[in-house]
Amino acid sequence: MGDRIQLSFSVVNASERPAHFCRYMTPFEGFCGNILQVTDIEGNMLPYAGVLKKRGKPGPSEFHKIDPLATLSVEFNLHDAYPVRQAGTYRIQFKGNASMNGLPDSNILEITVFE
């Protein structure tokens, strides 16, 4: 089994005004906490195996601006924090945090990993 499951995470601003969100606890920051819910087809949770980072109150540089009707995207390797060790079907969902980053939970992505 490979050591990369490359995924893309996007934040869309569907409004006519600029929007902002904090990169803390999002893939834009990298894995600094358990930000995804990853389950196998039976609903068993994959454990988070990445770093845990404590941080202070975010400063202005920690916020991303999204222009009206624009999208910001970042790619990441799922294996960096959620090692998938068996072939199978998995469900992945970003866990938003209104008080930390201002983002909602994402749609559920279903992927199939082959040996």
C-alpha positions as CSV (number, residue, x, y, z in Angstrom):
1,M,0.0,0.0,0.0
2,G,1.3,3.4,-0.9
3,D,2.2,6.1,1.6
4,R,0.2,8.9,0.0
5,I,-3.5,9.6,-0.2
6,Q,-3.4,13.1,-1.7
7,L,-6.6,15.1,-1.1
8,S,-7.8,18.7,-1.7
9,F,-9.6,20.9,0.7
10,S,-11.5,24.0,-0.5
11,V,-13.3,26.8,1.1
12,V,-15.8,28.6,-1.1
13,N,-17.1,32.1,-0.6
14,A,-20.5,32.1,-2.4
15,S,-21.3,35.6,-1.3
16,E,-20.9,38.9,-3.0
17,R,-18.7,40.2,-0.2
18,P,-15.2,39.3,1.0
19,A,-15.0,36.6,3.7
20,H,-12.4,35.6,6.2
21,F,-11.6,32.4,8.2
22,C,-8.8,31.5,10.6
23,R,-6.5,28.8,9.3
24,Y,-6.2,27.2,12.8
25,M,-7.6,23.7,12.8
26,T,-7.9,23.5,9.0
27,P,-5.7,21.8,6.4
28,F,-4.4,25.3,5.5
29,E,-2.4,25.0,8.8
30,G,-1.4,21.4,8.3
31,F,-2.1,18.8,10.8
32,C,-1.9,20.4,14.3
33,G,-4.9,18.6,15.7
34,N,-7.6,16.1,14.9
35,I,-9.5,18.0,12.2
36,L,-11.0,15.2,10.2
37,Q,-13.4,12.3,11.0
38,V,-12.1,9.3,9.1
39,T,-14.1,6.1,9.2
40,D,-14.1,2.8,7.4
41,I,-17.2,1.4,5.7
42,E,-18.4,-0.2,8.9
43,G,-18.2,3.2,10.7
44,N,-15.0,2.4,12.7
45,M,-13.0,5.6,13.4
46,L,-9.4,5.7,12.3
47,P,-7.3,7.2,15.1
48,Y,-5.5,10.5,14.7
49,A,-1.8,10.0,14.6
50,G,-0.5,13.5,14.0
51,V,0.9,16.3,16.2
52,L,-1.2,18.2,18.7
53,K,-0.3,21.9,18.9
54,K,-1.5,24.4,21.4
55,R,-1.5,28.0,20.3
56,G,-2.5,31.4,21.5
57,K,-5.1,33.8,20.2
58,P,-4.8,34.1,16.4
59,G,-3.3,37.3,15.0
60,P,-4.2,38.9,11.7
61,S,-1.7,36.8,9.7
62,E,-3.6,33.7,10.7
63,F,-6.7,34.7,8.7
64,H,-7.3,34.0,5.1
65,K,-9.3,36.4,3.0
66,I,-11.6,34.9,0.3
67,D,-12.7,37.3,-2.4
68,P,-16.4,37.3,-3.4
69,L,-17.4,34.2,-5.4
70,A,-13.9,32.8,-5.0
71,T,-12.4,29.5,-3.7
72,L,-9.2,28.8,-1.8
73,S,-7.8,25.3,-1.9
74,V,-4.9,23.4,-0.4
75,E,-3.7,19.8,-0.9
76,F,-2.7,17.5,1.9
77,N,-1.6,13.9,2.4
78,L,-4.1,12.0,4.5
79,H,-1.3,9.6,5.6
80,D,0.4,12.5,7.5
81,A,-2.1,12.1,10.3
82,Y,-4.5,9.2,9.6
83,P,-2.5,6.2,8.4
84,V,-4.8,4.0,6.3
85,R,-3.3,0.5,6.6
86,Q,-5.9,-1.6,4.7
87,A,-7.5,-1.5,1.4
88,G,-11.2,-0.5,1.6
89,T,-13.7,2.3,1.4
90,Y,-13.3,5.2,3.8
91,R,-15.4,8.3,4.6
92,I,-13.7,11.6,5.4
93,Q,-15.3,14.7,6.8
94,F,-13.6,18.0,7.9
95,K,-14.8,18.9,11.4
96,G,-15.5,22.6,11.4
97,N,-15.1,24.7,14.5
98,A,-17.2,27.8,14.6
99,S,-15.4,29.3,17.6
100,M,-11.9,28.5,16.2
101,N,-11.9,28.9,12.4
102,G,-15.5,29.9,11.6
103,L,-16.1,27.0,9.2
104,P,-18.9,24.4,9.2
105,D,-18.4,20.7,8.8
106,S,-17.7,19.7,5.3
107,N,-19.6,17.3,3.0
108,I,-18.5,13.7,3.4
109,L,-16.0,12.4,0.9
110,E,-15.9,8.7,0.2
111,I,-12.7,7.2,-1.2
112,T,-11.7,3.6,-2.1
113,V,-8.1,2.6,-1.4
114,F,-6.7,-0.3,-3.3
115,E,-3.7,-2.5,-2.4
